Amino acid sequence: MNERVTEISAVLRRGLEDDIPELRGDPRTVELLGASVEGNLDTVLHALQHDIPVARINAPTAAIEYARRLAQHGVPVNALVRAYRVGHRRMTELIFAELRAGDIAPADGVAVAEAITTTMFDYIDWITQQVVAVYESEREQWLESRNSVRALRVLEVLSGKKPVDIDAATEAIRYPMRWHHLALILWYPDTGASSDELNRLQRFVRELAEAVGADAAPLVGAADRTSAWAWLPYRSEQSDAVDKVRDFAAKCPDAPHLAIGTMGQGVSGFRRSHRYALRARSVALAGGDVEPRIIAASEPGLSAAALFDGGSAEVGEWVGEVLGELAADNDNDARLRETLRVFLRTGSSYKAAAAELDLHFNSVKYRVGRAVSRRGRPITDDRLDVELALLICHWYGAAVLRPNSD
């Protein structure tokens, strides 16, 4: 099983996500869950292989960091403990399947099973103690570092689980809830993150609010150690607010990554704007290494794309079925896909597409022809599927494309 750690880890991670809803977080947290599972699996298999005493083993780095992340996101500690129990059960099932498939004498098989199950139990018990201790310490520090009352009221407003007294919420949060709001999600990549990241995010939001003409102080809250939620308040709706935010962030070389919601009024608008910003961020993160630094929910097609899971194998398979060879991950097919997407979005107008893409009329016509040829069949019968598949490719990129075979 040491030779199949990555494969087995993926199976275990999917099982944990299916059985424990609290573990279905944003793409980065789910990725860290996978790293934690793989680290634990690799450690326990080597302990079994080399007869390493469990008491000498420290929890893998990824497992420690994952416990911290769950604490920061307010995931209950029992979800973390249950993850180890469920993982233990599934791992035991896989081990016994290996034993049944092996050519082992019955008496030896019993001895092997007893040795493995004893070590597995001791490992889970020992590592669980370590990660729970890390979780509790992180959670305590995290709560102490936040303005607890204000943060809890914001979460209550966002949850929508009970009626909101808008005047009381305004006083508790110290933010004008009756006004118009533009929500933002801000984050720095995990690599090289320092304890000062939240201070940097808060300074950036304050400078941004002043630059774009917000009518009061912004509301800023920590999401975790590298990301924050924010809202910009306006007395009236500002049609150019998103453009102003984008322009300011684009001119700041050290600006964080930024997902921008849509303008909304009152409590419902406060929630909706935040929800749309979260959707935009999920699309950005699904792009992996090519994630845009600034992304807005109002960009054409993004809200529709956000309804799909860009990391899902099923979505990638469907895109491949619809686009054929045009779904290959290479620069040439990327140009063809983008030309065809704009062509269809502009009403199948070569002239309009040429103007938007800054290309010659004949270049657009040639690329559209090549795109249809690469697909392998006309687009007249299933045009809606083609447009949707192209939209998904535009926003999720390599996550939904086929590896280049050229």
N, C-alpha and C positions, 0 to 999 in steps of 0.2 A: 504493500500500500504506500510505502515511501516513494515509489516511482510514480504515483498518481495523486500526489498531494493537491495539486491545483484542481484537478477534475473532481476529487472527492469534496474539496472545500466548497466548490461551486454548488454541489448537490446539497451539502449541509446548510449553506447560506440561504438557498432558495427555500429549504424546509423551514428554517427559522422565520423567514419573512412570511411564509404562508401561515404558520401556527401562532405567531406573536405579532398582532397588528401594530403594536407600539414601536416595532423596529423598522417599520416602513417609513423612513425619513427622506430627506433630500438626497440627491445622487451622491454627494460627498460623504454623507453619513453612512449610506448603504455601502459605498465602496470601502469605507473604514471597517464596517462589519465584516466584509469579505476578507480583509487583511487580518482582522482579529481571529476569524475562524481558521484561516490558513496558518497563522502563527501558532495557535494552540494545537492544531492537528500535527504540524511538523514537529513541535516540541514533544508531544506525548508519544508519537511514533518512534522518535529517536530515543526517548527514555526507555521505551519497551525494547527496542533493538539492542541498546547498549547497556541495559540494566542499570540506568541512572536512578538513584533514590529520589523520590518525589520531593522530599524535604529540601533537596539542594536546588530545586528548580524555581526560577523567578518567572512571573507572568510575562509573556511576550510584550514587547513595546507597543505593538498595535492593539493588543487587548487592553493595556493600561490606558492608552489614548482613547479607545472607544468608550471605556467606562467614564472617562472625563467628559467626552462629548455628550453622552446620554445625560449626565448630571447637568450639563450646561443647558440642554434642551428641555429639561424637566421631565424626562421619561422616567416613570417610576422604577425604583431599584428592583422591585420584584420582577419586572420585565427582563432586567439584566440577569438575575439569578435563574429565572425560568429558561432563558436562552441557553445557559450552561446545562441545565437538566435535560432540556429537549435535545440539545446537541449530543449529550452523553447517551441518551436513548438511541438516537439515530446512528451514532457511531458504533454502539454495541451491536445493533442490527447488522451493520455492514461487516463488522469483524466476524460475527458468527456465520454470515454468508460466505466469507472467505474460508473460514474453517471447514464448513460443510463441503465447499468445492475442492479443498485440498486433499491430497492423498496421505492422511494421517491416521494412524492406528487409533481405535476408539479410546483406549486408556490414555494414550498420549494427548489426544484431543481434549479430554476432560481436564488434564493437568494444565495444558496450554490455556484453555478457556478460563480456568480459575486464576491463573497468574495474570492474564490480561485484564480480566474484570476487576481484580483487586487493585492493580496499578491504575486503571482508568478511574475507579471510584476515588482512590486517594488523590489522584491528580485533580479531578474536578472539585473535590472538597477543598484542597489546598489553594488552587488558583481562584476559586470563588471567594475565599476569604480575602485574598489579595485585592481583587478588582472591586469588591464591595467596600473595602476600606478606602481605596482610591476614590470611588464614587462619592462616599459620604464626606470625605475631606473636601473634594472639589465642590460638591453641592453647597456645603457650609460656606466656603470661601466665596462662591459665586453669589449666593444670596446676600452675603454681607456687602458685596461690592455693588449691589444694585439698589436703586431706590425702590424698596420692596412695595410700598403702598401704591406708588404711581404705576409701577410695572404691572402689578396685579390688576389694577383697575383697567389698564389698557387691554390686558388679556381678557378680562371680563367683557369689555365692550366688543372685542373682536370675536369672542366665542358666540355671542348672540343667544346664549342659553337662557337669559332672563331679561325682562324689560330694563331699559336704561333710563334713569333719570338724567336727562341731558344736562341740566344745570348743575346737579351734584357731581356728575362725571367731569364737567368742565372745571369745577373748583378743585376736585381731587387730583386730576391729571395736570391742571394748570395749562390747559390748551383749549382754544375756542371750538368746541365740538359742533356748534351750529353753522360754522363757516364752510367754505369749500376747501377740499383737501387734495393734495397730490402726494401719494405714498411713494416711498423709495425703499429699495433693499440695497444695502452697500456691503461689500465684502472684499477682503484681500485673499489672495491664494493662500492655501495652508502652509506652503513651503516658506520657511524663514519667518513665520509669524512670531511676533514678540508681544510681551504683556502691554505694550504701549499702543497696540493697534486700535483699541477702542477709543483712546484719547484722540488719535489721528482721525478716526471716522467722525467723532463729534465735532472736532475743529473744522473738518471739511464741510459738514452739514451746515454749521453756523455761517461759514463764509459763503456757501452756496445760497443759503436763504437770503442773505443780504444782497448778493449779486443779482439774483433773479427777481427781487422785489416782493418777497413774501411780506404779508401785512402784520405778522407777529412772529415771535420766536418759534422756531421749529420744535417739534416733538421728536426726541431721539431715544431709542431704547436698544439695549444690547440683545442680540439674538444668541450669540456665543462669543468666544474670544476673538474671532476674526470677522464677524459680521454684525450688522445693526439694521434695525428698522427705523424709518423716519417718515414724518409727514410735514409738508409745507402748508401753512394756513393762508387762505386768501378770503377777503370779504366778499368778493364776487368771482364768478367763473372767469378764468384766464385762458383763452384759446391758444395762446402761444407759450404757456408755461412749460410744456414738455420740451419744446425747441430751445427755450432759454436754458433749461437744466442741462440738456444735451450739449449745447454750445459751451457752457461754462466748464463742464467736466472734460470735454474734449481738449480744452486749452490748458488743463492742469496735468503736467507730466506725471505727477505722483498721485493722481486721483485714484480712488478705489474703483473696483468694478461696480457697475451701477445698473439696477433694474428699475424702470420707471413705470408706475401704475397709470391709471387714468383719473382725470379730475372728477371728484364726486362731492356731494353736499350732505351735511348732517351726519348722523350716526351711520346710516346705510351707505352713504358715499365714502365715509371713513373706512368701513369694512371692505367695500367693493374695490376701492383704489388699492388697498393693501393686497387683496386677493389677486388682483391682476398683476401687481408687481411680483408677487410670488410665482405666478405662472410664467412671467417673462424670465425670471431668474432660473426656473427649472429648465426652460428651453436653452438658456445660455450655458448652464452647467452640463447639459446633455451633450453639448458640442465638444466637450473634452478640451484638448489642447488648443482648439481654434475658437474657444468661446469668445464672443464679442465683449469688449470692455464696457460698452454702454449699450443697453437694449431697452426698448420701450414697448409696453403692451399695445400701444396704438399703431405700431408698425403693421402694414398690410399683411394679413394672413397669420400673424403670430398667435392670436387668441385661438384660432382654429387649430394650429399646429400644437399648441399647448395641451389640447385635449388628448393627444396621443403620447404614449410613452416612447420617447426616442431611443431608450436603451433596450426596448423589448425586441426579442428575436422575431416575434410574430410581425411586428411593424416592418422590420427590415425585409422579411420574406415577402410580405405583401407588396412593398415598394419594388422589389426585384421582379415579382410576377407581373406587375403593371408596366414597368419601364423596360424590362428585358436587359439587353446589353447597355442601354443608356444609363443603367443604375451603377455602372462601374466607377470606382473611386480613382479617377485620374483627371488631370487638368482639362483635357480635350472634351471629355464627356461633361465635365462641370460647366464649360462654356456653352455647350449645346443645350444642356438642361436649363440654364439660366435664360438663354435666348428664347427657348420654347415656352418657358414659364411666363416671361414678359409678353410674348406674342399672344398667348391665350388670354392673359389678364387684360390686355388692351383690345379685346374684341376681335382677335385674329387679324389685326391690322399691321401689315409690314411697315407702313409709314409711321404709325404711332410707336411701335416697338423700336424702330430705328432711331426715332427722336429720343426715347427714354434711354436707350443703350448707347447712344452716340456712335451709331454705326451707319454704314451706307445701306440703303434699301436692299440692294442685291446681296449684301453680306448677311442680312437678317434672313432673306429668303433662302439662301444657301444653307445656313445653319439650321433653320427649321426643317428643311428637307433632309439634312444629314441626321438630325435628331430622330425624325420619324423612321428613317432607314435603320438607325441603330436600335430603335425599339423593336423593329421587325414586323410592325403591322400599323395600319392607319389609326388615327386618333378620333375618327368621327363617331365610332360606336360607343366608346367609353370615355368620352372627353372629360367628364367630371372626375373619374378615377385618376386620369392622367394629371389633371390640374392639382388634385389633392396630393398625389404622390410627389409631384414636383415641388409643391409647397413644403412637404415634410423634408425632402432633400435639402431645400434651401435653408431651413432652420436647423436641422439636426446634422447635416453633413455626413462625415464618415461613419457616424454611429448607425446609420440606416443603409449605407451603401455596401456594394459587394467589393471585396478586395480586388485590386487591379490585376488582371491576368495578362495584360499586354507585355 
